[in-house]
Amino acid sequence: MRVLDLQTLFIKAAGEDGILTRQEWLKTLSSPEICPLLTHLDLPREVAIELFDVLDTDATPMCKTNLLKYEHA
């Protein structure tokens, strides 16, 4: 499922502390092994970059991955 793939990508990018910074996200999106996943998700890199801003609801340069929960009904 695409949502879970994206959630997994955010969690991996955040690392052990569970906090994803903008720099970590940009570094992850620059990684060659991520390109196939973005293609699978039909998600252009530019849009993926913007997703950080959408999820950064408090306008800090970081997102807590524990808030990125998806529950399939």
N, C-alpha and C positions, 0 to 999 in steps of 0.2 A: 504494500500500500504506500502510495507516494507521501502521505502525511507522516507516516512512521519513518520512512527513509529520510525525510527532511529533519524530523526530530532527532534521529540518530546522528545525523551530520552535525547539528548544533551541539549535541552533547559531546561528541568526539572533539569538536573544535574547542570546547570549553576546557577540556582537560579535567584533572582531578579536583580542582577547587569548585567546579560546577558554575563558574562565572565566566561568561563569554564576553571578552572585550572586543571592541571594534577591530583592533589590530589582529587579534587571534582569528576573527572571522575573515578578514581580508587575506591573511596568510593562508588560511585553509582554502579559500576560493582560488588562490593562486597555485595551489598544489596540482601537479599533472594528474594524479590519480582521482581527483574530484571531478574533473571534466566529464568523464563518462556518466557519473551519477547525475550531474546537472542536466546532461543530455537525456538521460532516462526520465528525469523529472520534468522534462520539457521546460527548463528554467534557465533563461539566459543569465549569464554571470552578472550583468548590470542589475537585473531584477533581484537576484540573490543578495547582492550588496544592499539594495533598498530594504530587503526583509529585516535586516538588522534594525534599521530606523523604525520600522513598523512595530517590532517587538520591544524596542527600547522605550517603553511607555513613560518612564520618568525622566527621559532626556539626559541620562547619564551615559557615559561611554561604555556601558556594560549591561548585559542581560543575565539574569539568573536562570539557569536551565531547569531548576526545579519548578519554575512557573510555566514551562513549555510542556504541558501535559495534554495528551490527546486521548480521549476515551471514545471508543467506537460504540455507538448505541445499538 
